């Protein structure tokens, strides 16, 4: 089986309650999500849609250098399991299977070469022959599916087992399920009531099986495990965390201005941060400023929590200022010009970099 390049100079692991690099130095991930790789490959305009094939916007070295202007050191890539595995759901071969895998690997290698850690996250899943992203606007399913998600993670982990500049994120935003289901799996329903695709009843697979599948490949990288309620509830995270024989688990938590998880989660974040690294896998403001995000980042700074803003896309491509960090023109992918929301994020990131 082909494996991702092991020549990356980057190395990240977990020691105690923080990430460390290959020399044992503490690493705090301050970065962005790069939305597009979870849906463009299965887009409605004939698959490989929205004009960018595998991605939303450019991913070349020039575009990565623009990211570095914000002093980020981590990028999260949300992935689509059907596009990765290929061979079902009517996907075009040129945008799925081996072609998708190679495109993701090349982008990961480019990001690593620029000193950026990469979080590979399962975001787009679907049972049976269903494909996430075939209809624009789909949100995530309640939990990863038993039909494909373990095969996806076995393949991803095997391919990147030699690249220690990556982290695995088991599933982005579990919702409409219990902590027990998130760990052990259960029968659930993607009925569209939370914006997810209307795939109907299906068998969800839990975090424990995902961790086991990753470790069975020999991959030793850290694994992020999200809370429930769209990753906004951590109240029973520790009681229902999966067992990892390598003790390389990090806590995943999300928050946006419309969810307002911060106030009710502060106690859980303080408690868990004493024992585990925490990654805010997605956060943002939807009203064209960064007021809520700034409060969140300041709180996270006090606990050494890592965070990844949603999302490194332009207003032109992302349908307005809602969570788009760049804008307003597509040329912002190369200039790193911030949107109204992005201005505050960039300012804070530059200040944090000066203090590192």
Protein Blocks (a to p, Z undefined) as FASTA:
>chain_A
ZZddfkbfbdcddehjaccdfkopacdddddddehjlmmmmcfnogjihhnojagcjfbf
klmmmmmmnopabdcddddfklmngoihhiafklgcjlmmmmmmmmmmmmmmnopacddd
dfbgcehjbcehkaghiacdfbdcfklmmmmmmmmmmmmmmpckbccdfblbgghiafkl
mmnopadddehlnopacebjaddddfklmmmmmmmnopabdcddddeehhlacklmmmmg
ccdfklpaccdddddfklommlmmmmmmmmmmmmpccddfbgcdfehpaklmmmmmmmmm
mnopacdddddddfklnopjehpabdjbfklmmnopacfklmmmmmmmmmmmmmZZ
